[in-house]
Every structure is written in C-alpha cells, then in structure tokens.
Amino acid sequence: MNNYRKFAPVKVMFFIIAAVGIVFITGTVITYLWNAILPDLTGVNEITFWQAVGLFILSKILFSSWHRRGSHGGWSRRARWKQKWEKMSFEERAQFKARWREKCSKTNDE
C-alpha cells in the first residue's frame, strides 16, 4: 500500500505531461495540415494553433467517443450478442425474430 501512495504523484504528473504533449502535438499537426492543404484547395483562411486545438475537441465531441474501443466498442457488444444467440434454443430464436419483425413493421408503418 505504501508503494502505491509513493508513486501516485509520479503517475499523475506523468499523465498531465503526456496530456499536454498530446494536445501540443495534435494541435501542431492539425494546424500544419490545415494551413498546408485547405487554403490553396478551398480558399479558406489559415488557422492558429488554438483554433486547431478547438477543432480537434469539437470533432471529438461530434464524431467520436472518448471511450476506448475495448471497453465500450461495437466489437465487444457484437461478441456478447453472438454468444447470447448461440445459447438460444431454436424456439427462443424464432420468438426473438418474431418480436423484432413486429417492432420493425410498427416503425415502418408510422
């Protein structure tokens, strides 16, 4: 227990420094790519570093998730459904299909 308390501040500082480094690298790359490609291609204005960081954050909010794929991703969900489906008997599968057909037909009728 004492070792954990001893290294906890070191871990926190590491993650803070890593986060700042990731923000700096990402902002720099986005700024460079935007300013190298888009003004000539589309005629938009060049952007600053902080505008690039803002674009990155906005795109993460709108188009992505903040979770790691292993814990909340679609593949693990599919694997659980596949296991559940394989454990069902023939009758349970038929009932499941019938319920979904009923739900889908109600949605299409509305």
C-alpha positions in Angstrom: 0.0 0.0 0.0 2.8 2.4 0.8 4.4 1.9 -2.6 1.2 2.9 -4.3 1.0 6.1 -2.4 4.6 6.8 -3.1 4.2 6.5 -6.9 0.8 8.1 -7.2 2.0 11.7 -7.6 4.6 10.5 -10.2 1.8 8.8 -12.2 -0.4 11.9 -12.0 2.5 14.2 -13.2 3.3 11.7 -16.0 -0.3 11.8 -17.2 -0.5 15.6 -17.0 2.7 15.9 -19.0 1.6 13.3 -21.5 -1.8 15.1 -22.0 -0.1 18.4 -22.6 2.3 16.8 -25.0 -0.6 15.1 -26.9 -2.5 18.4 -27.1 0.6 20.2 -28.4 1.5 17.6 -31.0 -2.1 17.2 -32.2 -2.6 21.0 -32.4 0.6 21.4 -34.3 -0.2 18.6 -36.8 -3.8 19.9 -37.4 -2.5 23.5 -37.8 0.2 22.4 -40.3 -2.1 20.2 -42.3 -4.9 22.7 -42.4 -2.6 25.6 -43.4 -0.8 23.4 -46.0 -3.8 22.0 -47.8 -7.1 23.8 -47.3 -6.3 27.5 -48.1 -5.0 26.6 -51.6 -7.6 23.9 -52.2 -10.8 25.6 -51.0 -9.8 29.2 -50.3 -10.5 29.1 -46.5 -8.4 31.2 -44.1 -5.4 29.8 -42.3 -5.9 28.9 -38.6 -3.9 29.3 -35.4 -2.7 26.7 -33.0 -5.6 27.3 -30.6 -8.2 27.2 -33.4 -6.7 23.8 -34.4 -7.0 22.5 -30.8 -10.6 23.8 -30.7 -11.4 22.0 -34.0 -9.9 18.8 -32.6 -12.0 19.0 -29.4 -15.1 19.8 -31.4 -14.6 16.9 -33.8 -14.1 14.5 -30.9 -17.3 15.7 -29.3 -19.3 15.4 -32.6 -17.9 12.4 -34.4 -16.2 10.2 -31.9 -16.3 8.8 -28.4 -14.0 9.3 -25.6 -14.1 5.6 -24.6 -11.5 3.1 -25.5 -12.8 0.6 -28.1 -12.2 -2.5 -26.0 -14.5 -1.5 -23.2 -17.3 0.3 -25.0 -16.8 -0.6 -28.6 -19.0 -2.3 -31.1 -17.0 -5.5 -31.4 -17.4 -6.5 -27.7 -21.1 -5.8 -28.0 -21.3 -8.0 -31.1 -19.4 -10.7 -29.4 -21.9 -10.7 -26.4 -24.9 -10.8 -28.8 -23.3 -13.7 -30.7 -22.7 -15.7 -27.6 -26.3 -15.0 -26.4 -27.6 -16.0 -29.8 -25.6 -19.2 -29.8 -27.0 -20.2 -26.4 -30.6 -19.7 -27.5 -32.7 -22.7 -28.5 -34.4 -22.8 -31.9 -37.8 -21.7 -30.3 -36.1 -18.8 -28.5 -34.5 -17.6 -31.7 -37.9 -17.8 -33.5 -39.6 -15.8 -30.8 -36.8 -13.2 -30.9 -37.0 -12.9 -34.7 -40.8 -12.5 -34.5 -40.6 -9.7 -31.9 -38.1 -7.8 -34.0 -40.2 -8.2 -37.1 -43.1 -6.8 -35.2 -41.1 -3.9 -33.8 -39.7 -3.1 -37.3 -43.0 -3.3 -39.0 -44.5 -0.9 -36.5 -41.7 1.6 -37.0 -42.1 1.4 -40.8 -45.9 1.8 -40.6 -45.6 5.1 -38.7 
